[in-house]
Amino acid sequence: MSRVFIAGSSTGLGLMAGQLLIEQGHDVQAHLTQVWLAVGDDAAGVSGQYFYHRCTRETHPAATSTAVQDGLLAACVHLSGVELPAAS
């Protein structure tokens, strides 16, 4: 089969085209991981993981740091002037 490059394949017609081409055995490039996650069974039921080129990857430690998350939220409040509701 052929290698196909698709832009805008994460939604709509691009996603449908990517799914169809993968099912037909084509090597679809561009947004490949998103299409693979949408139509493949390999990652079915997997949640909370970071994928890169159809493989799980470790995230940067800051991605799971509550201190970094709190700092980001504080910056959003400071910049927007909108107070966020307290966590319940």
Phi, psi and omega in degrees: 000175185258162173270129183237132177256126182233129173260145179072040185263012182272344179213170170058219184295325178297319178294315180298317179296317179299317178299313181298316182293321177295316179300330179275000176094006179285155176269097184271128178245159181083115185059030185301316183296319180296319178293317179300317178295324183288325187245345185274157177265347185302324183248018181301130178082359179276131180221149176078017180250155175258127180245142175217122182053047176064022177229146175288144178228152174289141177274164174296141181306331180295335182294336180247010181275118177294331177295318178294318179298316178298320178296320178296314179297320178297319178295321178297317178297314181299314184286325184266337184076010182255119177285137178270148179295150178294147177293143180253000000 
